[in-house]
């Protein structure tokens, strides 16, 4: 079962326009037999359509949990998201916990998104962790977001980003933790105004590498890796000008699979 709702995040620059649209197309769920939180799109609550309790994946194959936003959800169903296509290529079980328009700050306290039922507000990534920890076995946890946080000043984002990563590490102490830096198909290298020309990828990397607790956390920076840089992205971007088409999803999955292998994330003990 998949629930849809929409929300709009206002922003001042190009990244802003992208983020506003991010709140539009969203669905939430967990592929296979698991349903999780909802995605960004205008009008429904993230948790309003929940089926039976999730079935935990078997222990035969490694399990990956993607925590993210509407990019993470994919253009159709979560099993066809780039996360789950990547997981399939690697022989992993795939779970998706994504809510459109949200991020490390966006959707959380003081930055709630409009939903149909006020009693079921949007959630930031860190707010989902206690429930997700109880719901999913995860050999790999991927934080895939930050796009919707580009509306905020970097000094406001950095502390909650670090806190979220810390909570993920503590929630799954024996798992491989991966952070994907913020990016868009049409703007793989994001340069927030508050960084005076610096990239958000470099900023996130700096936050991670300045804390020894995160030494084992893997960081993937799509902009630095050249994802979709200098090419015609029109075949990969949907009608909204922001989210990936299925062709885009497949290409992202190829790039993500390659990046995970290059960093040794696929070598699970």
C-alpha positions as CSV (number, residue, x, y, z in Angstrom):
1,X,0.0,0.0,0.0
2,X,1.4,3.3,-0.9
3,X,0.3,6.7,0.5
4,X,0.8,10.0,-1.4
5,X,0.8,13.6,-0.1
6,X,2.4,16.8,-1.2
7,X,4.1,19.7,0.5
8,X,6.0,22.8,-0.6
9,X,9.3,24.0,0.8
10,X,10.0,27.6,-0.2
11,X,13.6,28.5,-1.2
12,X,15.5,31.5,-2.5
13,X,18.0,30.2,-5.2
14,X,18.2,27.5,-7.8
15,X,18.5,24.9,-5.2
16,X,15.4,26.5,-3.7
17,X,13.3,26.0,-6.7
18,X,14.4,22.4,-6.8
19,X,13.5,21.8,-3.2
20,X,10.1,23.3,-3.6
21,X,9.3,20.7,-6.2
22,X,10.8,17.9,-4.2
23,X,7.9,18.3,-1.9
24,X,5.6,17.5,-4.7
25,X,5.9,13.9,-6.0
26,X,6.2,11.5,-3.3
27,X,5.2,8.1,-2.2
28,X,6.3,6.1,0.7
29,X,6.8,2.5,1.3
30,X,9.2,-0.2,1.8
31,X,9.6,-2.7,-1.1
32,X,8.9,-6.3,-0.8
33,X,6.3,-6.9,1.9
34,X,7.1,-3.8,4.0
35,X,5.5,-0.4,4.1
36,X,7.1,2.5,5.8
37,X,6.7,6.3,6.1
38,X,5.3,8.5,3.4
39,X,6.8,10.7,0.9
40,X,6.5,14.3,-0.1
41,X,3.9,15.3,-2.2
42,X,1.1,17.6,-1.4
43,X,-1.6,16.4,0.8
44,X,-1.5,13.3,2.8
45,X,0.0,12.3,6.1
46,X,3.2,10.3,6.2
47,X,1.7,7.5,8.3
48,X,-1.9,7.6,7.4
49,X,-2.0,4.4,5.3
50,X,-0.2,1.7,7.1
51,X,-0.8,-2.0,6.4
52,X,0.1,-4.9,8.6
53,X,3.3,-4.8,10.7
54,X,6.4,-5.1,8.5
55,X,7.9,-8.5,7.8
56,X,11.6,-8.4,8.6
57,X,13.8,-9.6,5.8
58,X,15.4,-13.0,6.1
59,X,18.9,-13.4,7.4
60,X,20.0,-15.2,4.2
61,X,20.8,-11.9,2.3
62,X,22.2,-8.7,3.7
63,X,19.5,-6.0,4.2
64,X,19.8,-2.3,3.4
65,X,17.7,0.5,4.7
66,X,17.5,3.8,2.8
67,X,16.4,6.8,4.8
68,X,15.5,9.8,2.6
69,X,13.2,12.1,0.7
70,X,11.1,12.0,-2.5
71,X,14.3,11.4,-4.6
72,X,14.8,8.3,-2.6
73,X,11.3,7.0,-3.3
74,X,11.6,6.8,-7.0
75,X,9.2,7.8,-9.8
76,X,6.7,4.9,-9.4
77,X,6.9,2.3,-6.7
78,X,9.7,2.0,-4.1
79,X,10.8,-1.4,-5.5
80,X,11.8,0.5,-8.7
81,X,13.7,3.2,-6.8
82,X,17.4,3.6,-7.4
83,X,18.0,2.3,-3.9
84,X,16.2,-0.9,-4.5
85,X,17.6,-1.4,-8.0
86,X,21.0,-1.0,-6.4
87,X,20.1,-3.5,-3.7
88,X,18.9,-6.0,-6.3
89,X,22.1,-5.7,-8.3
90,X,24.1,-6.4,-5.1
91,X,21.8,-9.2,-3.9
92,X,20.5,-7.3,-0.9
93,X,17.1,-7.0,0.7
94,X,15.8,-3.5,0.3
95,X,13.8,-1.3,2.7
96,X,12.8,2.3,2.0
97,X,11.9,4.9,4.7
98,X,11.3,8.1,2.8
99,X,9.1,11.1,3.2
100,X,9.1,13.8,0.6
101,X,10.1,17.4,1.4
102,X,12.0,16.3,4.5
103,X,15.6,16.1,5.5
104,X,17.9,16.6,8.5
105,X,16.1,19.8,9.5
106,X,13.2,20.1,7.0
107,X,10.0,18.4,8.3
108,X,11.3,18.4,11.9
109,X,10.6,20.7,14.9
110,X,10.0,24.3,13.8
111,X,10.0,23.2,10.1
112,X,7.0,20.9,9.9
113,X,5.4,20.4,6.5
114,X,1.7,20.8,5.9
115,X,-0.1,17.5,6.1
116,X,-3.7,16.5,6.0
117,X,-3.9,15.5,9.7
118,X,-2.1,17.8,12.1
119,X,-1.8,14.9,14.6
120,X,0.5,13.2,12.2
121,X,3.2,15.7,11.3
122,X,6.1,15.4,8.9
123,X,9.3,14.1,10.4
124,X,13.0,14.8,10.1
125,X,15.3,11.9,9.5
126,X,16.4,11.7,13.2
127,X,12.9,11.6,14.4
128,X,12.2,8.4,12.5
129,X,15.1,6.4,13.9
130,X,13.6,5.0,17.1
131,X,10.7,3.5,15.1
132,X,13.0,2.3,12.2
133,X,15.4,0.7,14.6
134,X,12.6,-1.4,16.0
135,X,11.2,-2.2,12.5
136,X,14.2,-3.2,10.5
137,X,17.3,-5.3,10.6
138,X,19.8,-3.4,8.5
139,X,23.3,-4.5,7.6
140,X,23.7,-1.3,5.7
141,X,22.0,2.0,6.5
142,X,22.0,4.8,3.8
143,X,21.2,8.4,4.6
144,X,20.1,9.9,1.3
145,X,19.0,13.5,1.8
146,X,19.9,17.0,2.6
147,X,18.4,18.4,-0.6
148,X,15.4,19.9,1.3
149,X,17.8,21.5,3.8
150,X,19.5,23.8,1.3
151,X,17.0,26.4,2.2
152,X,18.7,26.8,5.6
153,X,22.1,28.3,6.5
154,X,24.9,25.7,6.6
155,X,25.7,26.5,10.3
156,X,22.2,25.4,11.2
157,X,22.3,22.2,9.1
158,X,25.7,20.9,10.2
159,X,25.0,20.2,13.9
160,X,21.7,18.3,13.2
161,X,23.4,16.4,10.3
162,X,26.2,15.3,12.7
163,X,23.6,14.5,15.4
164,X,21.6,12.4,13.0
165,X,24.6,10.4,11.8
166,X,25.6,9.8,15.4
167,X,22.1,8.5,16.2
168,X,22.2,6.2,13.2
169,X,25.6,4.8,14.2
170,X,24.3,4.2,17.8
171,X,21.1,2.7,16.5
172,X,22.8,0.2,14.2
173,X,26.3,-0.2,15.8
174,X,27.2,-3.3,13.8
175,X,26.0,-2.0,10.5
176,X,27.8,-0.3,7.6
177,X,26.7,3.4,7.5
178,X,26.7,5.3,4.3
179,X,25.9,9.0,3.7
180,X,25.1,10.3,0.2
181,X,25.7,14.0,-0.1
182,X,22.9,16.3,-1.3
183,X,22.6,16.7,-5.1
184,X,20.1,17.1,-7.9
185,X,20.2,15.7,-11.4
186,X,20.3,19.2,-12.8
187,X,22.6,20.5,-10.1
188,X,25.0,17.7,-9.0
189,X,27.4,20.2,-7.4
190,X,25.4,22.4,-5.0
191,X,27.1,25.6,-3.8
192,X,25.0,27.1,-1.0
193,X,25.2,30.8,-0.5
194,X,26.4,30.4,3.1
195,X,29.5,28.5,1.9
196,X,30.8,31.4,-0.3
197,X,31.6,29.2,-3.3
198,X,32.2,25.9,-1.4
199,X,30.2,22.8,-2.1
200,X,27.8,21.1,0.2
201,X,29.5,17.8,-0.5
202,X,32.8,19.2,0.8
203,X,31.0,20.6,3.8
204,X,29.3,17.3,4.7
205,X,32.6,15.5,4.2
206,X,34.3,18.0,6.5
207,X,31.7,17.4,9.2
208,X,32.2,13.7,9.0
209,X,35.9,13.7,8.9
210,X,36.3,16.1,11.8
211,X,34.6,13.6,14.2
212,X,36.5,10.4,15.0
213,X,33.2,8.7,15.8
214,X,32.4,8.8,12.1
215,X,35.7,7.3,10.9
216,X,33.9,4.2,9.7
217,X,31.1,6.1,8.0
218,X,31.3,6.0,4.2
219,X,30.6,9.2,2.3
220,X,29.5,9.3,-1.3
221,X,29.6,12.8,-3.0
222,X,27.8,12.6,-6.3
223,X,29.0,16.0,-7.4
224,X,32.7,15.1,-6.7
225,X,32.2,11.8,-8.5
226,X,30.9,13.6,-11.6
227,X,27.4,12.1,-11.6
228,X,25.5,13.8,-14.5
229,X,28.1,16.6,-14.7
230,X,28.5,18.1,-18.2
231,X,25.9,15.9,-19.9
232,X,22.4,16.4,-21.3
233,X,20.2,15.3,-18.4
234,X,16.9,15.8,-20.2
235,X,16.4,12.0,-20.7
236,X,16.9,11.5,-17.0
237,X,14.7,14.2,-15.5
238,X,10.9,14.0,-15.2
239,X,8.3,16.5,-16.3
240,X,8.6,18.5,-13.0
241,X,12.2,19.3,-14.0
242,X,13.5,17.9,-10.7
243,X,12.9,14.2,-10.0
244,X,14.4,11.3,-12.1
245,X,12.5,9.4,-14.7
246,X,12.9,5.7,-14.7
247,X,15.8,6.1,-17.1
248,X,17.3,8.4,-14.5
249,X,16.6,6.0,-11.7
250,X,18.4,3.2,-13.6
251,X,21.4,5.4,-14.3
252,X,21.6,6.5,-10.7
253,X,21.4,2.9,-9.6
254,X,24.3,2.0,-11.8
255,X,26.4,4.9,-10.4
256,X,25.5,4.1,-6.8
257,X,26.3,0.4,-7.2
258,X,29.7,1.4,-8.7
259,X,30.3,3.8,-5.8
260,X,29.4,1.3,-3.1
261,X,31.6,-1.3,-4.6
262,X,34.5,1.2,-5.0
263,X,34.3,2.0,-1.3
264,X,34.1,-1.6,-0.2
265,X,30.6,-1.3,1.2
266,X,29.6,-4.5,-0.5
267,X,32.2,-6.5,1.5
268,X,30.0,-7.3,4.4
269,X,31.2,-9.7,7.1
